[in-house]
Amino acid sequence: MQTNRLKKGDTVKVIAGREKGKTGKITKILADGDKVVIEKLNLIKRHQRPDQKSKGGIMEKEAPLSASNVAPLCAKCDTGVRVGYRTLEDGKKVRFCRKCNEQLDQ
């Protein structure tokens, strides 16, 4: 398993697959760390049976994407970028854009 370069709340760009080129915010990272759920992307239709709590029908929900198919979006470059790590003077480890050296973590 790779180091997790993605965090919940990051804005990312999809770099492969049928949603290629679209951007969105990460809403969930699955437990093993190799899949992410992005809001309003990779929508699938689920046929839901009615029960006492819900009325059923065809529901749309977000399906997970592989973490290797998304790249963090740099605000300065406005593209999907590779992530580097550096340690600040106070000992805090932060992520930065390897293209323009802009810090990704606030």
SULSUL-V320200 format. One record per residue. RES is the residue in one small letter. NEAR is the number of other ideal C-beta (glycine too) atoms within 10 Angstrom. Layout:
res = {RES:RES}
near = {NEAR:NEAR}
//
This chain:
res = {m:q:t:n:r:l:k:k:g:d:t:v:k:v:i:a:g:r:e:k:g:k:t:g:k:i:t:k:i:l:a:d:g:d:k:v:v:i:e:k:l:n:l:i:k:r:h:q:r:p:d:q:k:s:k:g:g:i:m:e:k:e:a:p:l:s:a:s:n:v:a:p:l:c:a:k:c:d:t:g:v:r:v:g:y:r:t:l:e:d:g:k:k:v:r:f:c:r:k:c:n:e:q:l:d:q}
near = {7:8:7:12:16:17:13:11:8:20:15:22:20:20:14:12:13:9:18:10:8:15:15:22:14:20:14:13:18:11:7:8:13:14:16:25:18:24:10:11:21:19:10:9:9:10:8:13:7:9:8:4:5:10:7:10:10:8:11:9:11:16:12:14:22:11:21:11:16:26:19:20:19:23:10:13:13:10:14:18:20:11:17:14:12:11:9:10:5:5:6:9:9:13:17:17:20:14:14:12:11:13:13:20:12:4}
//
